[in-house]
Amino acid sequence: MRTGRGTLTVAAGLVLVALACVGYVLPPAFDPPLLQADPAFQSLPAQPPQEFRPVVASAAIHQEDISLPAEGQRLEGTVRAPVTPGRHPAMVFVSGSGNGSRTEFTPQAEFLAKAGVVTLAFDKRTVGYDFRERDFGLLADDALRMVEYLRTRPDVDPARTGLWGVSEGGWVVPIAAAKSVDVGFAVLVSSPNVSPLRQVAWALNEQLLRLRAPIGVRDLLTRAMGGVGFNFLRYDAMPALRQIRQPVLAFYGTTDPSIPFVESTRALTTALAQAGNDRYTIRFMDHGDHAMRVNGGPFTRGYLETLANWIRDLPETAKPVLHLAGATPVQRFEASDVPAAPWYAGGTMLGLTICLAAVGYVAGPVAAMVVRLRGRHTPAETNTRLWPPIRRRLRRMAWTGLGLLASVAAFIMLLVLFSVNQAGAWPAVLAGWLVVRVLAVLMLVQEVTAVAAVVVGLREGLRPGRWQHVAIAGVLGGTGLLLVAAAYYGLFSFPW
């Protein structure tokens, strides 16, 4: 007795609908609303011309490398200082996420040093900082060590020694400023001021809109993010921001695709108001990207000059004529929080599901091989007519399941790389999404047809041995687990 194609098609269709419903019904949902218009950001006043007046950056400078002890390792840095006599303002660069090499600050550090500001750029620590574990308090302690060193130098004015932080450094610098009054000022560049998870989700959503990605792609990424258990992703920046008493200069670029700059500014101004600190200057730089450059090239007009003039003229520049000024920013969507995944979809359960499926896929082919070898001696037990077709189906299912896991991982990595590098094209995203979904549907069809083949085999007299049971249970069970996981992550949802 054989199962007809019509019956199998109906069964596969019903299972597909059921799995699609799983993706819709199970939480969490992520749908960032449009950002409500704020009159304060509808039309910003122009930046006062005196702030970006020309800076003569041609003085001779002295450069030296330093090495300072820190928790668990030594930190290597480079100091650039003007050779002119007297005490100068000084600033420490705090890098964003990633390796954080001091060389990335060379153009700014040399410009400021030639303009009369002592600068220190240092390599980010490698002990206690990685992709999964990030202690912003530990990074703040590293920055404070650099401040302490600069304040001991005879060519530095201790009262005008501060910190500059970009991106992730925007979570680090406020902690350091709140910890120590030795920090004379704080410069924040592209500082998120919302949680890392909200910032990343917002940036990914903006990037996917640019790439015209289907809505299911966003659901896949945000549900994956909701299940990640990295300790720093839900860090709350507000407590540290509320403790800043020092003068603050903040820069945001109007073309920055990585930061919800309007909400970041709101968070900063709200926190400083709660701290009773009105000594802040926020400037929106026209065409500025995440690094205050224009399309990754030269620095946006007025950035270096504003930075140098503000530092050199402290404390007079601490209270500006205009708190907010510059090009008008446009932020379309809110930086919504990604809901935490329920227990059955958390990182632990997902890892367990993948491990069980992988074990099943490994155990299945191994068991099938054992059966095949033993079948030469026990043909009655293995049933040479009924078992080989089932074995071939199980082998194909194992390869499809492994292919789906690899394609999903590669697709997510591709999207993250596109987001980080602000690159990519929509055909690549659509092609990757199509591959992932086709493999998911193929895996579903293989599961339905394999179950039918096993049922038919049993009815026709197949008597599975111990190893055959292992092969059948391992592959069918592993595929079933992956189908449920794929349904949760929206691989069967409609529309396509």
LUMGU-355569 format. One record per residue (C-alpha): x, z, y. Coordinates in steps of 0.001 Angstrom, whole numbers, padded with zeros to 6 digits, always signed. Each point is the difference from the previous one (the first is absolute). Layout:
      xx      zz      yy
       X       Z       Y
...
//
This chain:
      xx      zz      yy
 +000000 +000000 +000000
 +001344 -000998 +003449
 -001038 +001103 +003483
 -001204 -002916 +002103
 +001567 -000949 +003309
 -003278 +000569 +001797
 -000188 +003560 -001231
 +003618 +000659 +000977
 -000581 -001527 +003438
 -003008 +002217 +000638
 +001892 +003063 -001219
 +003002 -000775 +002198
 -002293 -000586 +002973
 -001779 +003309 -000469
 +003293 +001855 -000285
 +001260 -001796 +003135
 -003085 +001083 +001977
 +000359 +003567 -001240
 +003666 +000132 +000990
 -000779 -001546 +003390
 -002553 +002765 +000605
 +002677 +002578 -000773
 +002064 -001293 +002909
 -002947 +000342 +002373
 -001395 +003324 -001164
 +003110 +002119 -000412
 +001568 +001499 +003134
 +001944 -000063 +002199
 -001030 -002774 +002398
 +002181 -001166 +002882
 -001594 -001947 +002825
 +001637 +000647 +003385
 -002487 -000423 +002854
 +000676 -001774 +003250
 +001711 +002222 +002550
 -002364 +001175 +002701
 +000945 -001282 +003440
 +001795 +002549 +002157
 -000208 -000574 +003774
 +003477 +001488 +000414
 +001458 -002943 -001930
 -002211 -002776 +001351
 +002382 -000902 +002795
 +003193 +001962 +000467
 +001782 +000035 +003357
 +003239 -001907 +000238
 +003213 +001885 -000642
 +001599 +001172 +003270
 +002849 -002408 +000877
 +002468 +002804 +000720
 -000139 +001057 -003647
 +001546 -003237 -001239
 +002283 -000727 +002925
 +003247 -001719 -001047
 +002574 +002201 -001703
 +003708 -000617 +000358
 +001233 +000366 -003578
 +003625 -001020 +000334
 +001962 +003252 +000005
 +002836 +000474 -002459
 -000957 +002098 -003009
 +001761 +001985 -002691
 -001134 -000097 -003627
 +000759 +002490 -002750
 -001277 +000770 -003487
 -001025 +003532 -000940
 -000945 +001826 -003189
 -002157 +003126 +000068
 -001068 +002330 -002825
 -003685 +000060 -000888
 -002152 +001321 -002816
 +001276 -001524 -003222
 +002343 -002553 +001561
 +001984 -001051 +003052
 -001466 -002265 +002650
 +002059 -002832 +001445
 -000575 -001176 +003549
 +001402 -001941 +002919
 +000244 +001277 +003570
 +000181 -002395 +002946
 +000812 +001557 +003336
 +000886 -001302 +003472
 +003594 +000704 +001000
 -000992 +000938 +003541
 +000661 +003686 +000771
 -002712 +002629 +000153
 -002911 +001008 -002176
 -002503 -002621 -001051
 -003466 +000054 -001537
 +000099 -000482 -003759
 -002339 -001168 -002735
 -000136 -000042 -003811
 -001620 -002926 -001823
 -002331 +000942 -002881
 -000762 -002906 -002303
 -003241 -001101 -001585
 -000757 -000278 -003703
 +002485 -001440 -002441
 +003760 +000265 -000198
 +000407 +000677 +003709
 +003450 -001403 +000700
 +001524 +000894 +003363
 +000949 -003671 +000521
 -003607 -000914 +000777
 +000302 +001870 +003301
 +003242 -001612 +001148
 -001503 -002270 +002733
 -002027 +002818 +001571
 +002774 +002566 -000387
 +002575 -002225 +001678
 -002373 -000938 +002821
 -000802 +003630 +000770
 +003630 +001089 -000262
 +001044 -002708 +002449
 -002833 +001195 +002254
 +001297 +003581 -000032
 -001765 +001640 -002956
 +001902 +001504 -002926
 -001596 -001168 -003272
 +000295 +001108 -003610
 -001299 -002052 -002923
 +000353 +001336 -003543
 -000731 -001144 -003534
 -003106 +001513 -001517
 +000542 +002460 -002813
 -000123 -001180 -003605
 -000498 +003434 -001566
 -003591 +001222 +000139
 -001407 -003270 +001357
 -001325 -002831 -002110
 -003053 -002197 -000483
 -002057 +002837 -001473
 +001339 +003181 +001616
 +000385 +000301 +003766
 +000386 +003285 +001801
 -000449 -000676 +003704
 +001087 +003567 +000770
 +003316 -000612 -001766
 +000510 -003201 +001996
 -000788 +001930 +003187
 +002712 +002537 -000877
 +002480 -002874 -000340
 -000938 -001244 +003458
 +000410 +003487 +001454
 +003517 +000214 -001446
 +000853 -003133 +001952
 -001503 +001473 +003169
 +002031 +003184 -000457
 +003163 -002040 -000372
 -000653 -002064 +003142
 -000701 +003096 +002053
 +003496 +001298 -000805
 +001734 -003087 +001363
 +001612 +000312 +003445
 -001379 -003382 +001081
 -003637 +000917 -000744
 -002555 +001754 +002189
 -001635 +002500 -002433
 -003193 +000184 +002036
 -000532 -003771 -000308
 +000675 -000467 -003692
 -002942 -001389 -001944
 -001286 -001954 -002966
 -001211 -003563 -000497
 -002116 -000806 -003067
 -001554 -003242 -001248
 -002912 -000366 -002440
 +000548 +002682 -002683
 +002310 +001648 +002506
 -003172 +000594 +002025
 -000963 +002639 -002559
 +003503 +001478 -000044
 +000812 +000313 +003719
 -003065 +002150 +000892
 +000904 +002459 -002775
 +003530 +000306 +001386
 -001257 +000334 +003576
 -002453 +002717 -001056
 +002720 +001886 -001871
 +002641 +000117 +002713
 +000063 +000217 +003774
 +003460 -001582 -000198
 -001815 -003346 -000186
 -000212 -000936 +003655
 -002325 -002984 -000359
 -001663 -002218 -002619
 -000278 -003780 -000115
 -002550 -001343 -002474
 +000027 -003699 -000898
 -002915 -001364 -002049
 -000875 +003546 -000985
 -003051 +000021 -002339
 -001242 +003564 +000731
 -002571 -000449 -002782
 +000683 +000762 -003655
 +002358 -002355 -001856
 -002838 -000995 -002316
 -002284 -000958 +002892
 +002808 -001908 +001665
 +000899 -001959 -003127
 -003659 -000746 -000814
 -000569 -001271 +003529
 +003103 -002195 -000105
 -000939 -001432 -003399
 -003537 -000732 +001170
 +001315 -001844 +003061
 +002443 -001964 -002119
 -002653 -000953 -002563
 -002290 -001194 +002784
 +002830 -002158 +001315
 +000556 -001417 -003469
 -003749 -000574 -000508
 +000099 +001997 -003210
 -003262 +000596 -001914
 -001602 +003397 +000498
 +000812 +000881 -003602
 +003708 -000085 +000788
 -000452 +002763 +002549
 -002065 +002016 -002480
 +002730 -000340 -002606
 +002704 +001210 +002379
 -001941 +002858 +001568
 -001214 +001335 -003344
 +003566 -000139 -001262
 +001125 +001870 +003132
 -002726 +002604 -000492
 +001432 +000829 -003405
 +003580 +000361 +001184
 +001154 +003601 +000062
 +002946 -000277 +002397
 +000333 +003283 +001820
 +000475 -001394 +003501
 -002807 -002568 +000218
 -002580 +002406 +001423
 +002363 +001700 +002437
 -001799 +001226 +003131
 +002042 -000707 +003118
 -002248 +001872 +002439
 +001337 +003573 -000467
 +003525 -001056 +000962
 -001201 -002184 +002875
 -001975 +002933 +001405
 +003210 +002018 +000295
 +001997 -002494 +002052
 +000829 +001424 +003399
 +002758 -002475 +000904
 -000397 -003217 +002013
 -001203 -002880 -002188
 +000469 -003752 +000393
 -001990 -002141 -002460
 +000154 -003762 -000521
 -002520 -002176 -001820
 +000081 -003757 -000484
 -003226 -001964 +000437
 +000840 -002255 -002972
 +001085 +002767 -002356
 -001770 -000681 -003319
 +001089 +003290 -001581
 -001371 +002669 +002323
 -003576 +000744 +001171
 +001359 +000332 +003518
 -003236 +000917 +001767
 -000804 +002847 -002395
 +003663 +001030 -000037
 -000100 +000294 +003779
 -003244 +001974 -000123
 +001504 +002425 -002493
 +003117 +000450 +002145
 -001852 +000589 +003262
 -002484 +002356 -001692
 +002779 +002067 -001557
 +002013 +000189 +003230
 -003095 +001036 +001948
 -000609 +002795 -002500
 +003625 +001038 +000478
 -000461 +000047 +003774
 +002730 -002633 +000314
 -000633 -002612 +002703
 +003588 -001231 +000029
 -000532 -003161 -001970
 +000370 -003719 +000625
 -001603 -002596 -002284
 +000801 -003678 +000452
 -001494 -002990 -001806
 +002534 -002821 -000144
 -001360 -003527 +000110
 +000786 -002067 -003144
 +001918 +002940 -001436
 +000069 +000379 -003762
 +000725 +003095 -002115
 +003645 +000106 +001167
 -000781 -000882 +003637
 +001199 -003547 -000569
 -001748 -003317 +000498
 -000618 -001526 -003423
 +003051 +001809 -001347
 +002287 -001535 +002624
 +000975 +001384 +003429
 -001365 +003295 +001277
 -003268 -000246 +001868
 +000334 -000324 +003756
 +000652 +003307 +001730
 +000425 +002169 -003090
 +003726 +000746 +000260
 -000157 +000377 +003766
 -002988 +002388 -000153
 +001728 +002069 -002670
 +003298 +000234 +001889
 -001557 +000741 +003402
 -002306 +002670 -001433
 +002842 +001861 -001752
 +002480 -000234 +002858
 -002491 +001150 +002629
 -001264 +003059 -001869
 -001460 +002451 +000931
 -001548 -002024 +002863
 -001478 -002580 -002375
 -001617 +002640 -002221
 -003190 -000117 +002100
 -000881 -003666 +000566
 -002362 -001470 +002544
 -001953 -001533 -002893
 -000183 +001545 -003447
 -001227 -003234 -001644
 +001055 -003422 +001212
 +001098 -003427 -001145
 -001616 -002836 -001907
 -003530 +000615 -001279
 -000034 +000748 -003759
 -002664 -001366 -002327
 -000677 +001840 -003283
 -002879 -001399 -002031
 -000524 +002499 -002823
 +000254 +003743 -000354
 +002834 +001508 -002003
 -002326 +001381 -002654
 +001221 +002470 -002567
 +000266 -001158 -003590
 -002195 +002280 -002147
 +001835 +001835 -002734
 -000688 -001438 -003421
 -002253 +002043 -002310
 +001637 +001784 -002907
 -000682 -002821 -002436
 +001790 -002511 +002247
 +002909 +002092 +001248
 +003620 -000847 -000572
 +000224 +002212 -003085
 -003007 -001578 -001706
 +001098 -003497 +000951
 +003462 +000626 -001396
 -001516 +001441 -003172
 -002263 -003043 -000359
 +002890 -002421 +000375
 +002141 +001994 -002422
 -002759 +000113 -002614
 -000634 -003711 +000392
 +003716 -000753 -000272
 +000281 +002163 -003114
 -002967 -001812 -001498
 +001523 -003372 +000763
 +003293 +000996 -001543
 -001569 +001684 -003015
 -002327 -002939 -000634
 +002593 -002762 -000469
 +002282 +002362 -001933
 -002837 +000940 -002327
 -000999 -003643 -000384
 +003580 -000853 -000934
 +000069 +002788 -002576
 -003264 -001259 -001454
 +001350 -003536 -000159
 +003148 +001112 -001785
 -001891 +002214 -002413
 -002541 -002710 -000564
 +002457 -001925 -002103
 -000284 +002735 -002606
 -003588 +001117 +000480
 -002054 -003145 +000745
 -003255 +001638 -001086
 +000419 +002804 +002540
 +000779 -002171 +002992
 -002467 -002764 -000805
 +002082 -003075 +000789
 -003012 -002022 +001098
 -001522 +002397 +002555
 +002891 +001943 +001478
 +002285 -002762 +001500
 -002596 -001249 +002562
 -000619 +003583 +001132
 +003744 +000655 +000214
 +000473 -003053 +002237
 -002795 +001179 +002307
 +001556 +003440 +000283
 +003377 -001492 +000822
 -001455 -002180 +002760
 -001905 +002978 +001421
 +003141 +002091 +000188
 +001819 -002730 +001928
 -002952 -000476 +002355
 -000220 +003725 +000710
 +003694 +000266 +000733
 -000237 -003113 +002149
 -002840 +001529 +002007
 +001969 +003208 +000633
 +003049 -001997 +001100
 -002043 -002339 +002226
 -001809 +002888 +001756
 +003314 +001774 +000677
 +001583 -003229 +001278
 -003047 -000774 +002169
 +000054 +003426 +001645
 +003746 -000280 +000617
 -000544 -003427 +001555
 -002644 +001339 +002384
 +002167 +002969 +000990
 +002952 -002300 +000693
 -002229 -002293 +002064
 -001210 +003011 +001985
 +003450 +001499 +000560
 +001626 -003300 +000980
 -003056 -001408 +001787
 +000359 -003156 -002029
 -001903 -001893 -002657
 -002781 -002543 -000022
 -003612 +000183 -001163
 +000405 -002539 -002855
 +002509 +002333 -001686
 -002433 +002933 +000262
 -002929 -001988 -001342
 +002094 -001406 -002833
 +001206 +003465 -000999
 -003525 +001416 +000145
 -001297 -002888 -002125
 +002670 +000585 -002644
 -000806 +003704 -000207
 -003746 -000522 -000327
 +000281 -002844 -002499
 +002202 +002154 -002214
 -002508 +002859 +000275
 -002894 -002232 -001059
 +002101 -001532 -002782
 +000766 +003490 -001261
 -003714 +000827 +000039
 -000884 -003142 -001975
 +002752 +000727 -002503
 -001282 +003538 -000477
 -003563 -001164 -000677
 +001039 -002765 -002396
 +002485 +002251 -001820
 -002622 +002698 -000525
 -002367 -002660 -001342
 +002713 -001349 -002316
 +000704 +003459 -001398
 -003708 +000683 -000547
 -000435 -003354 -001763
 +003097 +000655 -002105
 -001314 +003359 -001118
 -003314 -001582 -000958
 +001803 -002663 -002018
 +001936 +002511 -002005
 +003103 +000874 +002042
 +001255 +003429 -001012
 +002583 +001036 +002602
 +002890 +002077 -001196
 +001625 +002816 +001960
 +002302 -002266 +001994
 -002795 -002475 +000671
 -002087 +002821 +001433
 +002926 +000883 +002276
 +000309 -003596 +001187
 -003721 -000416 +000678
 -000478 +003368 +001700
 +003202 -000301 +002030
 -000673 -003410 +001518
 -003786 +000260 +000385
 +000275 +003543 +001375
 +002831 -000849 +002373
 -001860 -003050 +001301
 -003172 +002049 +000444
 +001852 +002531 +002132
 +001494 -002761 +002149
 -003404 -001630 +000446
 -001463 +003240 +001363
 +002992 +000474 +002296
 -000268 -003612 +001187
 -003699 +000541 +000701
 +000736 +003059 +002133
 +002529 -001979 +002048
 -002521 -002768 +000624
 +001404 -002790 -002141
 -003494 -000876 -001256
 -001915 +000492 +003235
 -002040 -002676 +001734
 +000352 -002053 +002155
 +003259 -001320 -001252
//
